[in-house]
Amino acid sequence: GGRMDPNYIQEVVRGEFLPMASKCYEELLTRKKGAKGRVEMSFTIVADEKLGGILEDVEADHKDGGLADEKMTTCMRESMASLAFRPTLGRRQGFGPPRTG
């Protein structure tokens, strides 16, 4: 016990974060026509008795540089950090690409 169902996490990210991320991208396109690329998000879900699972250590990694933009990065990080999950029973759970180095 204590670990959150990965399918539930995926459901929240797809249902709540992706629409916000699309708005971040649309805003970027008003400044950088034709911008495209890939962004990998990583985060840690931390249990909070009152709030449920909240996110910490939210990072956006622009893999190919095509979407590298300070406003876009801030928008993506703040959008991801606004997500809330049901409690994780006092555990920390990290998600994202494997860390190297």
Secondary structure as the mmCIF struct_conf table of DSSP 4:
data_model
#
loop_
_struct_conf.conf_type_id
_struct_conf.id
_struct_conf.beg_label_comp_id
_struct_conf.beg_label_asym_id
_struct_conf.beg_label_seq_id
_struct_conf.end_label_comp_id
_struct_conf.end_label_asym_id
_struct_conf.end_label_seq_id
HELX_LH_PP_P HELX_LH_PP_P1 ARG A 3 ASP A 5
HELX_RH_AL_P HELX_RH_AL_P1 PRO A 6 VAL A 12
HELX_RH_PI_P HELX_RH_PI_P1 VAL A 13 PHE A 17
HELX_RH_AL_P HELX_RH_AL_P2 LEU A 18 ARG A 31
BEND BEND1 LYS A 32 LYS A 32
TURN_TY1_P TURN_TY1_P1 LYS A 33 GLY A 34
STRN STRN1 VAL A 39 ASP A 48
TURN_TY1_P TURN_TY1_P2 GLU A 49 LEU A 51
STRN STRN2 GLY A 52 HIS A 62
BEND BEND2 LYS A 63 GLY A 65
TURN_TY1_P TURN_TY1_P3 GLY A 66 LEU A 67
HELX_RH_AL_P HELX_RH_AL_P3 GLU A 70 ALA A 81
TURN_TY1_P TURN_TY1_P4 SER A 82 SER A 82
STRN STRN3 ALA A 84 PHE A 85
TURN_TY1_P TURN_TY1_P5 LEU A 89 GLY A 90
STRN STRN4 ARG A 92 PHE A 95
BEND BEND3 GLY A 96 PRO A 97
HELX_LH_PP_P HELX_LH_PP_P2 PRO A 98 ARG A 99
#
